[in-house]
């Protein structure tokens, strides 16, 4: 979010020329997620597992009607898939889409700027 408005200074008192500074912005603290998928195959056939698993993350209460309500995170099949779990740690962004346009760009805010 932008921290303040337009900032200028007058470098010389003999002229009306103003120099402008960029508007500084900041980002509130966020949270990170750790997601783990546990597998339980009754036939012990690991070959039936998909190449990836997509999880949907939802949130209900936001102060802005345009804020995201659903996001997605993928866990990709490990190169050596020999355990009963797949996981990802330190997830700090989600995707707005679960399909072909998957891109992790949605932040996970710890709180909003409304308190």
C-alpha positions as CSV (number, residue, x, y, z in Angstrom):
1,X,0.0,0.0,0.0
2,X,1.2,3.6,-0.5
3,X,2.5,5.1,2.6
4,X,1.8,8.8,1.8
5,X,0.9,11.1,-1.1
6,X,3.0,13.3,-3.4
7,X,6.2,14.6,-1.9
8,X,8.1,17.5,-3.5
9,X,10.9,19.9,-2.6
10,X,12.0,23.2,-4.0
11,X,15.8,22.9,-4.5
12,X,16.3,26.6,-5.1
13,X,14.5,29.5,-3.6
14,X,15.0,31.5,-6.7
15,X,12.8,29.3,-8.9
16,X,9.4,27.7,-8.7
17,X,10.7,24.5,-10.0
18,X,9.8,21.5,-7.8
19,X,11.5,18.1,-7.7
20,X,9.3,15.1,-7.0
21,X,10.1,12.0,-5.0
22,X,8.6,8.6,-5.7
23,X,5.8,7.6,-3.4
24,X,7.1,5.0,-1.0
25,X,5.0,1.8,-0.5
26,X,5.1,-1.0,2.1
27,X,3.8,-4.4,2.5
28,X,2.1,-5.7,5.7
29,X,3.4,-8.9,7.3
30,X,2.1,-12.1,5.8
31,X,1.7,-15.7,6.9
32,X,3.2,-18.8,5.3
33,X,1.6,-22.2,4.9
34,X,2.9,-25.7,5.2
35,X,0.8,-28.2,3.2
36,X,1.3,-31.9,3.4
37,X,-0.5,-34.6,1.4
38,X,-0.6,-38.0,3.0
39,X,-1.1,-41.0,0.7
40,X,-2.7,-44.3,1.7
41,X,-2.7,-46.8,-1.1
42,X,-4.4,-50.1,-0.2
43,X,-2.8,-51.8,-3.1
44,X,0.7,-50.3,-2.5
45,X,0.9,-49.2,-6.1
46,X,2.7,-45.8,-6.2
47,X,2.3,-45.6,-10.0
48,X,-1.3,-44.6,-9.7
49,X,-0.5,-41.3,-8.1
50,X,-1.0,-38.1,-10.2
51,X,1.9,-35.8,-11.2
52,X,0.5,-33.0,-9.0
53,X,-2.1,-32.3,-6.4
54,X,-3.9,-28.9,-6.2
55,X,-5.3,-27.6,-2.9
56,X,-7.9,-24.9,-2.6
57,X,-7.4,-22.3,0.2
58,X,-10.4,-20.3,1.2
59,X,-10.9,-17.3,3.5
60,X,-14.3,-15.9,4.6
61,X,-13.8,-12.5,6.2
62,X,-12.2,-9.6,4.3
63,X,-12.6,-5.9,4.5
64,X,-12.5,-5.3,0.8
65,X,-15.1,-6.9,-1.4
66,X,-12.6,-7.2,-4.2
67,X,-10.1,-9.2,-2.1
68,X,-9.5,-12.8,-3.0
69,X,-11.7,-15.4,-1.4
70,X,-10.2,-18.6,-3.0
71,X,-6.7,-19.4,-3.9
72,X,-4.8,-22.5,-5.1
73,X,-1.5,-24.2,-4.3
74,X,0.1,-27.1,-6.1
75,X,2.3,-29.8,-4.8
76,X,4.3,-31.5,-7.5
77,X,5.2,-35.2,-7.4
78,X,8.7,-35.5,-6.0
79,X,11.4,-36.9,-8.3
80,X,11.8,-39.9,-5.9
81,X,8.3,-40.6,-4.9
82,X,9.0,-43.3,-2.3
83,X,7.3,-42.0,0.8
84,X,3.6,-41.7,1.8
85,X,3.7,-37.9,1.9
86,X,4.3,-34.9,-0.4
87,X,4.7,-31.5,1.1
88,X,5.6,-27.9,0.5
89,X,6.7,-25.5,3.2
90,X,7.0,-21.7,3.4
91,X,4.2,-21.0,1.0
92,X,3.6,-17.2,1.0
93,X,1.7,-16.8,-2.3
94,X,-1.3,-18.6,-3.9
95,X,-2.6,-18.7,-7.4
96,X,-6.0,-17.2,-8.4
97,X,-6.5,-20.1,-10.8
98,X,-6.1,-23.8,-10.6
99,X,-5.9,-24.5,-14.4
100,X,-3.5,-23.6,-17.2
101,X,-3.1,-20.0,-16.0
102,X,-1.8,-21.1,-12.6
103,X,0.6,-18.5,-11.2
104,X,1.4,-17.9,-7.5
105,X,0.8,-14.1,-7.1
106,X,-1.8,-13.8,-4.3
107,X,-0.3,-12.7,-1.0
108,X,-1.3,-14.2,2.3
109,X,-1.8,-11.2,4.6
110,X,-1.5,-11.7,8.3
111,X,-4.0,-8.9,8.8
112,X,-5.4,-6.0,6.8
113,X,-4.7,-2.3,6.9
114,X,-8.1,-1.7,8.5
115,X,-6.9,-3.1,11.9
